[in-house]
Amino acid sequence: MKIVIICLLVALMAAAVTYGMSRSARIDSAPVSSFDLGRYLGTWYEIARYDNRFERGLQEVRAEYRLLAPGRIEVVNSGADASGRRREAVGRARPGRRPGQLRVSFFWIFYSDYNVLALGDDYGWALVGGGSPKYLWILSRTPSLPQETLERILKLASDRGYDTDRLLFVDQTR
């Protein structure tokens, strides 16, 4: 009986690992092929995101991208916690290997991929994925997006293999 239970547990774990690998293999995290960093700089409002530990519980989330010098970008992420107190994280970024990709660090020398997956006209909104399928953000130059625009972005994310049901929508009105 113990052998049967162990075999079932091993089979379940193998199935879970296989499902996870096949799911991440279906994610298309390729960045846009044309990207103008100068137009991307400035303030972005977070419309929605996948839950992650460094933003957990935050609302009114914004990201500010500032050019410090050629190839050096300051990234300031901020958001309000449940008490209304603003929390801020300052990092740095540099262009990645491809257009639409940044390498971002908020901790010492450890950088992560930041892939701009899609952009709206005049850089009015952005769909952004990380180097891992665990990260996804919808950003806008304004605190809200028209419903039809949001639906278009959600379809783009879904078409790339992202589970849009996992998105948490950010309150920008407090």
C-alpha positions in Angstrom: 0.0 0.0 0.0 2.9 2.4 0.8 4.4 1.7 -2.6 1.1 2.5 -4.3 0.8 5.8 -2.4 4.4 6.8 -3.2 3.9 6.0 -6.9 0.7 8.1 -7.0 2.5 11.0 -5.3 5.4 10.8 -7.7 3.0 10.6 -10.7 1.1 13.7 -9.4 4.3 15.7 -8.9 5.6 14.7 -12.3 2.2 15.8 -13.9 2.4 19.1 -12.0 5.9 19.8 -13.1 5.1 18.9 -16.7 2.0 21.1 -16.7 4.0 24.0 -15.3 6.7 23.6 -17.9 4.3 23.3 -20.7 2.4 26.4 -19.5 5.5 28.5 -19.3 6.6 27.2 -22.7 3.4 28.6 -24.2 4.1 32.1 -22.9 5.3 34.5 -25.6 7.4 37.0 -23.7 9.1 38.5 -26.8 9.4 42.3 -26.5 8.1 44.6 -29.2 10.4 44.9 -32.2 10.4 48.7 -32.3 10.9 50.7 -29.1 11.8 54.3 -28.4 13.2 54.6 -24.9 12.8 58.4 -24.8 9.1 58.0 -25.4 8.9 55.3 -22.7 10.5 57.5 -20.0 8.2 59.3 -17.6 5.3 58.3 -15.3 3.2 55.2 -15.7 0.2 54.2 -13.6 -0.2 50.5 -12.9 -3.7 49.4 -14.1 -3.3 45.7 -13.3 -0.6 43.2 -12.3 0.1 39.6 -11.3 0.4 39.3 -7.6 4.0 39.6 -6.5 5.6 39.9 -3.1 7.2 43.3 -3.7 3.9 45.0 -4.5 1.6 42.9 -2.4 -1.2 45.1 -0.8 -0.2 48.2 -2.7 -2.7 50.5 -4.5 -2.1 53.8 -6.4 1.0 52.2 -7.8 3.1 54.3 -10.2 6.5 53.8 -11.9 8.7 56.7 -12.9 11.5 56.1 -15.5 14.2 58.8 -15.7 17.3 58.9 -17.9 20.4 59.5 -15.8 22.9 59.1 -18.6 23.0 57.2 -21.9 22.3 53.6 -21.0 21.4 54.4 -17.4 17.8 54.7 -16.2 16.5 55.4 -12.7 13.3 53.5 -11.9 11.2 54.7 -9.0 8.2 52.4 -8.1 5.8 53.7 -5.5 2.4 52.7 -4.0 0.1 53.3 -1.1 -0.2 50.6 1.5 -3.5 49.9 3.5 -2.8 52.8 5.8 -2.3 55.2 2.9 1.4 55.5 3.6 3.5 55.7 0.3 6.2 53.1 -0.1 8.9 53.6 -2.6 11.6 51.4 -4.2 14.4 53.0 -6.2 16.2 50.9 -8.8 18.1 51.2 -12.0 17.7 49.9 -15.5 19.6 49.6 -18.7 18.6 48.6 -22.2 18.5 44.8 -22.8 19.7 42.8 -25.7 16.7 43.5 -27.9 14.5 46.5 -28.5 11.7 46.7 -26.0 13.7 45.0 -23.3 15.2 46.5 -20.2 17.3 44.9 -17.5 16.1 46.2 -14.2 17.6 45.9 -10.7 16.2 46.9 -7.3 18.9 44.9 -5.4 22.6 45.3 -5.8 23.9 43.6 -8.9 20.9 41.3 -9.6 19.1 42.3 -12.8 15.8 40.9 -14.2 14.4 41.1 -17.7 11.6 43.6 -18.2 9.9 43.0 -21.6 7.6 45.6 -23.2 5.2 43.1 -24.9 2.9 45.7 -26.5 2.5 49.5 -26.7 -0.5 51.7 -27.4 -0.5 54.6 -29.9 1.8 57.4 -28.7 3.0 55.2 -25.9 -0.3 55.7 -24.0 -0.3 52.2 -22.5 2.0 49.3 -22.2 1.8 45.5 -21.6 4.9 44.4 -19.7 6.1 40.9 -18.8 9.1 39.8 -16.8 11.8 37.3 -17.7 9.5 34.7 -16.0 5.8 34.0 -16.8 5.1 34.9 -13.1 5.1 38.6 -13.9 2.7 40.7 -16.0 1.7 44.3 -15.8 -0.7 46.6 -17.6 0.5 50.2 -17.4 -1.0 53.5 -18.6 0.0 57.1 -18.8 -3.4 57.9 -17.1 -4.9 56.5 -13.9 -7.5 54.6 -15.9 -8.1 53.2 -19.4 -11.2 53.1 -21.5 -12.9 49.7 -21.2 -12.4 48.9 -24.9 -8.7 49.6 -24.6 -8.4 47.4 -21.6 -10.2 44.6 -23.3 -7.8 44.9 -26.3 -4.8 44.7 -23.9 -6.3 41.7 -22.1 -6.8 39.9 -25.4 -3.2 40.6 -26.4 -2.0 39.2 -23.1 -4.2 36.1 -23.5 -3.1 35.6 -27.0 0.5 35.5 -25.7 -0.4 32.7 -23.3 -0.8 34.8 -20.1 -3.7 33.9 -17.7 -5.5 37.2 -17.5 -7.8 35.8 -14.7 -4.8 36.1 -12.4 -4.5 39.9 -12.9 -5.2 42.1 -9.8 -6.6 45.5 -10.8 -5.1 48.4 -9.0 -7.2 51.2 -7.3 -5.9 54.5 -8.5 -8.7 56.6 -7.0 -8.0 56.5 -3.2 
